[in-house]
Amino acid sequence: MKNYELTYLITPEIAEEQARELQNRIISLIQTEGGILLEEKAILKRRLAYTLKHQGQAYLSTLIFQSAPEKLVNIEKTLKSESQILRYLILAVTAKKEVLTRRRMRPEVAFPGKAPVRKPKKKVELEEIEKKLEEILKE
C-alpha cells in the first residue's frame, strides 16, 4: 500500500454542512476500496486565483490515505462523476524527511571549499596588553 494525498475543490453553491457530508462520502469511498485514512484536514472556504467553472470561490479539503494503486481507478471514477467537485488531484506522497538548512549543517558541509571556522582564542587580559604597549613604546 502506498500513501496518497487527495486535494479537492467543492462548489460553493452548497452549504458547508453539505460539503462536510460530501467529504464523509469520499472518506467512506476510500475505506470501502480498502484504503486507510491517515489524516483529514478541515474544509476551508477559499477565494480562487482564477474562476473555475464560473466559480470564484470554493471549499478546499485534503485527505491523506493509504491504498493499493489499483484501487485508485475506482476512486477517481467516482470523483469524476461527482458534480459538486470542481477539481481534484491525487498525489503519491513519500515519507517526510527533515531538510537541513545551511545554518543547521556543519560549516564544512554547508560551505564547501571555504576555510574552516576557527575557534575563538582565549581572552587576553588587560594587564598583558598594557605590558606589550609599554614595550612597543620604549623602543
C-alpha positions as CSV (number, residue, x, y, z in Angstrom):
1,M,0.0,0.0,0.0
2,K,1.2,3.5,-0.9
3,N,0.5,6.8,0.7
4,Y,-1.6,9.3,-1.3
5,E,-2.8,12.8,-0.9
6,L,-6.2,13.8,-2.3
7,T,-6.9,17.5,-2.5
8,Y,-10.2,18.7,-4.0
9,L,-12.3,21.8,-4.5
10,I,-16.1,21.7,-3.9
11,T,-18.5,24.1,-5.4
12,P,-19.5,27.0,-3.1
13,E,-23.2,26.7,-4.2
14,I,-23.8,24.2,-1.5
15,A,-23.8,24.8,2.3
16,E,-20.8,24.0,4.4
17,E,-22.8,21.1,6.1
18,Q,-23.3,19.5,2.7
19,A,-19.6,20.0,1.9
20,R,-18.8,18.0,5.1
21,E,-21.3,15.3,4.1
22,L,-19.5,15.1,0.7
23,Q,-16.2,14.7,2.5
24,N,-17.6,11.9,4.6
25,R,-18.9,10.2,1.5
26,I,-15.4,10.4,-0.1
27,I,-13.8,9.0,3.1
28,S,-16.3,6.1,3.2
29,L,-15.5,5.5,-0.5
30,I,-11.8,5.3,0.3
31,Q,-12.4,2.9,3.1
32,T,-14.8,0.7,1.1
33,E,-12.0,0.4,-1.5
34,G,-9.7,-0.9,1.2
35,G,-7.9,2.3,2.0
36,I,-6.8,3.6,5.4
37,L,-7.4,7.3,6.2
38,L,-4.3,8.8,7.8
39,E,-5.1,12.5,8.0
40,E,-8.2,14.6,7.4
41,K,-7.8,18.4,7.1
42,A,-10.7,20.7,7.8
43,I,-12.8,22.1,5.0
44,L,-12.0,25.8,4.3
45,K,-13.7,28.2,2.0
46,R,-11.1,29.9,-0.2
47,R,-11.1,32.5,-2.9
48,L,-9.7,31.1,-6.1
49,A,-6.9,32.7,-8.1
50,Y,-9.0,32.4,-11.2
51,T,-12.5,31.3,-12.0
52,L,-13.1,27.6,-12.3
53,K,-16.4,26.5,-13.9
54,H,-17.7,30.1,-13.3
55,Q,-16.9,30.0,-9.6
56,G,-14.7,32.5,-7.8
57,Q,-14.7,30.6,-4.5
58,A,-14.6,27.0,-3.5
59,Y,-14.4,24.7,-0.4
60,L,-10.9,23.2,-0.2
61,S,-10.1,20.0,1.6
62,T,-7.3,17.5,1.8
63,L,-7.2,13.8,2.7
64,I,-4.1,11.7,3.2
65,F,-4.7,8.0,3.0
66,Q,-3.1,4.6,2.2
67,S,-4.4,2.5,-0.6
68,A,-3.4,-0.1,-3.2
69,P,-2.5,1.6,-6.5
70,E,-5.1,-0.5,-8.5
71,K,-7.9,0.8,-6.2
72,L,-7.3,4.4,-7.3
73,V,-9.1,3.8,-10.6
74,N,-12.4,3.3,-8.8
75,I,-11.8,6.3,-6.5
76,E,-11.0,8.6,-9.5
77,K,-14.0,7.3,-11.4
78,T,-16.3,8.3,-8.5
79,L,-14.7,11.7,-8.0
80,K,-15.1,12.5,-11.8
81,S,-18.8,11.6,-11.7
82,E,-19.5,13.8,-8.6
83,S,-20.9,17.1,-10.0
84,Q,-20.2,19.1,-6.8
85,I,-16.4,18.5,-7.1
86,L,-14.8,21.2,-9.3
87,R,-11.3,19.8,-9.4
88,Y,-9.3,17.1,-7.6
89,L,-5.7,16.0,-7.5
90,I,-4.3,12.7,-6.2
91,L,-0.6,12.6,-5.5
92,A,1.6,9.8,-4.3
93,V,3.3,11.0,-1.1
94,T,6.6,9.9,0.2
95,A,7.7,9.9,3.9
96,K,8.6,13.4,5.1
97,K,12.3,13.9,5.5
98,E,13.8,16.6,7.7
99,V,15.7,19.0,5.4
100,L,18.7,20.5,7.0
101,T,19.3,24.2,6.3
102,R,22.7,25.7,5.9
103,R,22.5,27.1,9.4
104,R,22.0,23.7,11.0
105,M,24.7,21.9,9.0
106,R,28.3,21.7,9.9
107,P,30.2,24.6,8.4
108,E,32.4,22.4,6.2
109,V,29.3,20.7,4.7
110,A,27.3,23.9,4.4
111,F,30.0,25.9,2.6
112,P,32.4,23.5,0.8
113,G,35.7,25.0,-0.3
114,K,35.6,27.7,2.4
115,A,38.1,27.9,5.2
116,P,37.1,26.0,8.3
117,V,35.6,28.1,11.1
118,R,38.3,28.9,13.6
119,K,37.8,28.5,17.3
120,P,38.0,31.8,19.2
121,K,41.3,32.3,21.0
122,K,41.4,32.7,24.7
123,K,40.8,36.2,26.0
124,V,43.8,38.4,26.7
125,E,44.0,40.2,30.0
126,L,44.2,44.0,30.1
127,E,47.5,43.8,32.0
128,E,49.1,41.8,29.2
129,I,48.0,44.4,26.6
130,E,49.4,47.2,28.7
131,K,52.8,45.5,29.1
132,K,53.1,44.9,25.4
133,L,52.2,48.6,24.7
134,E,54.9,49.7,27.1
135,E,57.5,47.5,25.4
136,I,56.5,48.9,22.0
137,L,56.6,52.5,23.1
138,K,60.0,52.1,24.8
139,E,61.6,51.0,21.5
